[in-house]
Amino acid sequence: MWLADGWSDYRLVDASSGEKLEYWGKYLLRRPEPQAVWSDRQIKDLWNSSDAKYFRSSSGGGKWKFYTKLPQRWQITYKGLTFNIKPMGFKHTGLFPEQAVNWDWFGDIIKNAKKPVKVLNLFAYTGGATVAALSAGAEVVHVDASKGMVTWAKENVVSSGLGDAPVRYIVDDVKKFVAREARRGHRYDAIIMDPPSYGRGPGGEVWKIEDELYPLICDCMKIMADEPLFFLLNSYTTGLGISVIRNVLELSLVKRFGGRAEADEIGLSMEYKKGMALPCGISGRWQR
């Protein structure tokens, strides 16, 4: 497992009985976590002293209950990067802290490239990877179908002191954008992709990862430079295992460009379960 263990402002305190307990800065949040199938809570007092808890609804979705008056949003930092956090619907906070292990990985590649690097960030959400790539010195095109998420990404870029960095924000359906870039002859040195299991584009376009992932990666190869640097694929889809993600990269990127592909779980160490980590999805990495 690749562990995001470089945080100071974020801490995964514990996970048990379908929930996780986390410090986001000074605020302690309690959220659902389906991977935590074990029942072992040795710090019940801390579990019962969270500042907010997300309750699932039997009819779908859910809502937050606040035990402390929290600010509308607050900030946490990671190695000089600053992110704006706020509790959202469907339990999210606007950031996936486990992705920091990937930020470190591709950040080193960008810094050591010894040439200008152009990165395309697809399904880019609130821009964690965009901020990390800009900080490492890349030029970034940030694409997401949600206008609200793109606005949030802009705020994260500015908060990280990168407001003058070379970034272009696009609100669009990813498949349509990639197709247009191919027609325009635009090329990228690296692509980051964090696709949902299921979703709809701004024009009602349906995305189902089992059907759309491999064709999209093949389309992405048409807009990659002749000697690309890296490709990062993140998956939070339960049915797609490590071998599936690695096979997809082997049969696309490696077959076309050579290099090597690898895949593994990404995760976070649990403070109160020493030596144990919570799995938080799978990442596939291709590097030339």
KAZIBEL-V966524 format. One record per residue. N is the residue number from 0. RES is the residue in one small letter. D_CENTER is the distance of its C-alpha to the mean C-alpha in whole Angstrom. Layout:
n=[N	N]
res=[RES	RES]
d_center=[D_CENTER	D_CENTER]
This chain:
n=[0	1	2	3	4	5	6	7	8	9	10	11	12	13	14	15	16	17	18	19	20	21	22	23	24	25	26	27	28	29	30	31	32	33	34	35	36	37	38	39	40	41	42	43	44	45	46	47	48	49	50	51	52	53	54	55	56	57	58	59	60	61	62	63	64	65	66	67	68	69	70	71	72	73	74	75	76	77	78	79	80	81	82	83	84	85	86	87	88	89	90	91	92	93	94	95	96	97	98	99	100	101	102	103	104	105	106	107	108	109	110	111	112	113	114	115	116	117	118	119	120	121	122	123	124	125	126	127	128	129	130	131	132	133	134	135	136	137	138	139	140	141	142	143	144	145	146	147	148	149	150	151	152	153	154	155	156	157	158	159	160	161	162	163	164	165	166	167	168	169	170	171	172	173	174	175	176	177	178	179	180	181	182	183	184	185	186	187	188	189	190	191	192	193	194	195	196	197	198	199	200	201	202	203	204	205	206	207	208	209	210	211	212	213	214	215	216	217	218	219	220	221	222	223	224	225	226	227	228	229	230	231	232	233	234	235	236	237	238	239	240	241	242	243	244	245	246	247	248	249	250	251	252	253	254	255	256	257	258	259	260	261	262	263	264	265	266	267	268	269	270	271	272	273	274	275	276	277	278	279	280	281	282	283	284	285	286	287]
res=[m	w	l	a	d	g	w	s	d	y	r	l	v	d	a	s	s	g	e	k	l	e	y	w	g	k	y	l	l	r	r	p	e	p	q	a	v	w	s	d	r	q	i	k	d	l	w	n	s	s	d	a	k	y	f	r	s	s	s	g	g	g	k	w	k	f	y	t	k	l	p	q	r	w	q	i	t	y	k	g	l	t	f	n	i	k	p	m	g	f	k	h	t	g	l	f	p	e	q	a	v	n	w	d	w	f	g	d	i	i	k	n	a	k	k	p	v	k	v	l	n	l	f	a	y	t	g	g	a	t	v	a	a	l	s	a	g	a	e	v	v	h	v	d	a	s	k	g	m	v	t	w	a	k	e	n	v	v	s	s	g	l	g	d	a	p	v	r	y	i	v	d	d	v	k	k	f	v	a	r	e	a	r	r	g	h	r	y	d	a	i	i	m	d	p	p	s	y	g	r	g	p	g	g	e	v	w	k	i	e	d	e	l	y	p	l	i	c	d	c	m	k	i	m	a	d	e	p	l	f	f	l	l	n	s	y	t	t	g	l	g	i	s	v	i	r	n	v	l	e	l	s	l	v	k	r	f	g	g	r	a	e	a	d	e	i	g	l	s	m	e	y	k	k	g	m	a	l	p	c	g	i	s	g	r	w	q	r]
d_center=[16	14	14	12	15	16	15	18	17	15	17	17	20	21	20	23	24	21	20	18	19	17	19	16	19	22	21	21	19	20	18	18	17	18	17	20	23	25	28	28	28	30	29	30	31	28	26	29	28	25	25	23	22	21	23	23	25	27	27	23	21	22	22	22	25	26	28	28	28	24	24	22	19	19	17	16	16	14	17	18	15	15	13	15	14	16	17	16	17	16	15	12	12	10	7	5	8	8	5	8	10	9	9	13	13	13	14	18	18	18	20	23	23	26	26	24	20	19	15	14	10	10	9	8	8	9	8	7	7	10	12	11	13	15	16	17	19	18	18	16	16	13	13	13	15	15	17	16	13	14	16	14	12	16	17	14	15	19	18	17	20	19	21	23	21	21	18	19	17	17	18	18	18	16	19	21	20	19	23	24	23	25	28	28	28	24	23	20	19	16	13	9	9	6	9	10	13	16	16	18	18	20	24	23	22	21	18	18	16	19	21	19	16	19	21	18	17	21	21	19	21	24	22	21	24	26	25	21	19	16	14	10	10	7	9	9	13	16	18	16	17	17	20	19	16	18	21	19	18	22	23	22	21	23	26	26	25	26	24	22	19	18	15	15	13	11	12	14	17	19	22	25	24	25	24	22	18	16	14	10	10	11	10	12	14	17	19	22]
